[in-house]
Amino acid sequence: MRFNVVRTVPPGTLIVEVFIADSSDVSSLGNGLQAGDVVVYFTGTVFGAVSVQAGQTIIMDADCGPYAGVQMVTNYFVDGSDKYMVIDAVNAGDFTPASMTGSFKVWLNNYTIHCRVLVYTDPNGAPQVVDLSKLPSGVTNSASFDVALVIKDYFSHRIDTIMADGILFDAHGIASLFYRVHIAEAYDQPSGVLMDPFDGTHTILEDDVELASTFRVAVNGIHPYTGTNLDWSDSDFSDFVIGVPTSRFLTNAPRSITLNRGDSFRLVMLTAQADDYALTAKRVVSVTGVGSEGADIEIGLTSSFAIACGPADIAGLFETEPTRYIVRIRDIIDPAVQSETITIDVVDKCTEVRRPFGWLNKLGGVDMYTFTGREITSSKVKRATVRKPYGIGTGFDWTERQYRSEPDRTAMVSTLPLPKEVREWLVQDFFESPNINAVIDSRPCTCVLLTDEVVSNSSGPYYKPLTVEYRVGVNGLSQQA
C-alpha cells in the first residue's frame, strides 16, 4: 500500500551574464542596487510554481562557473524585459556562460513531501490522523509512503464480536478499514513563516472527505506469493469484493466442508465501493438446504461484513434441519448470485469434547472450527513463600508460609481424524494465526497456542487428528495471602 510521489523539477532559465555592479549600474538600474553586488541578469521565464523573490534560494548549474551551486537571492527587480537578481555570493568577477548554457531554477530549501493518513475506525465518525513526511531522494526526486505500516495498528483484535450469537456482523475494523490520504509539499518560505502543507494550497493529492466514494479500503490480510485464493499475480483483494458469482469469501477453508450439527462457522466478505458504503440493507444471504426450504437474511454494508452460517447458526431458519446446504449472497431485488457458493455437509456424531476456536485468518477474515476429540487440562503453579523464626508462646505459629501463587493452566485438545485439505487449512491458518479465541463456557477467551510444530500435509496417506496445546489468557489469578 505504497504511495510514490515524484516531484517534477522545472527546467532551468538561461542566464545572460553574471556581473559585479559598479556605480554606473547603480545609477542606471536603481532598485536598491549597490556597488559590488553580484548580479545575475536573465530575460527568460522562471519556470515552476514558485517565483523568484528576495529571501528565496536558487540553484545555478555547473555551466555557471564560479557561481554554480545554491545561492541566496537578496534582491530581485525587473527593468522592461530584463530581469535582475542579486545573490549572496563571493565576488568572483564577471562571468558569461557559453552560448545557450548556464541556467538557474528556484531551489526549494528543505523541500519535504508530507502524507496525512486518515484512518476511519468508525465509518461514520471522525478519523484517526497520522502525519508522515519524507525528503525526496536526490537521485529519483521521489518519496515513497507505505501507509500499511500506519493503518495496521488501528485494526481491532476483538474478533469475539464476530464469534457472538447472531447471523450478521459488521466486520469493519477487524477484516478491513476505511482510510483516506492527503499528500502535500512544503518548503522554506522567504518570509520565514512556517508553511502549513495541508492548508489546501500545496496539495499534490487529496481524497475528498465529503464523498463516501473516496474511501479507500485496507484489508487486514497478507498477500502470499503462491496460494489457491490469492497469489502474487493479483494486484489487490478485488476478487473478495461482493458483486459477481466468482466473488470469494475471505477464507482459505475448503469450499466444501463437513461440520457437526452443533458447529458454528463464519464467512467474511468485502463490500463494493459502488454502494457508497450506505448502512441500508441492500443484499441478502441465501441459505438453501438440499431437500429443505431456504432462508434470506438482509445485511447492511460498511467496508466488510461477516455471516454466521454453521449448522448451529442457521438451525432456526429451517423447520427441518438439512443434512447439506449451500451459502451464497444474492441481491435483494435482482436474484443474481453475487458471491461464490460454499457447500456444508452436516453430520451428527457423538463427541468427547466440543472446543470451538475462532481466529483471524491469513486473508483478514475470521474463521471458526470446533475440535471434537479428547481434551486434557493441566495446571502448574509457581509459588512464593516467606520464612521466619518461631515466635514466643503457644498456639498457632509457622516458620514458612506461602503468600502468593501464580497458576499456569494449559490444555491439550484434538480434532477427530481430518481430511488432508482440512488439516492443511487448520495448520496454515488456525495454527499460524496471531489472534485466536477459544470458547470456554460459552464465552470467547483470548488464547495462546503453546505447540510450535505440527504436520501440515503429506503426499502420502495421512488421516490423523490435529492436536495442539493452548493456554487461555484469563483466570490465571490468585489472591495474595
Secondary structure, DSSP 8 states (H G I E B T S, - for coil): -EEEEE------EEEEEEEE--HHHHHHH-TT--TT-EEEEE-S---SSS---TT-EEEE-GGGGGG-EEEEEEEEEEETTEEEEEE-------B---TT--EEEEE-TT-EEEEEEEEESSTTS--EEEEEEE---TTT-EEEEETHHHHGGGS---THHHHSSSSEEE-BTTTEEEEEEEEEEE---TT-----TTSSSSEEEE--TT-GGG-EEEES----SS-SS--TT--SSGGGBSSSTT---S--S-SEEEEETT---EEEEE--GGGTT-SS--EEEEEEETTS--EEEEE--SSEEEEE-SHHHHGGG-SS--SEEEEEEEESSS--B-S--EEEEEE----S--EEEEEE-TTS-EEEEEE-S-EEEEEEEEEEEEE----SSSSS--SEEEEEEEEEEEEEEE-S---HHHHHHIIIIIIT-S-EEEEETTEEEEEEE---------SS------EEEEEESS-------
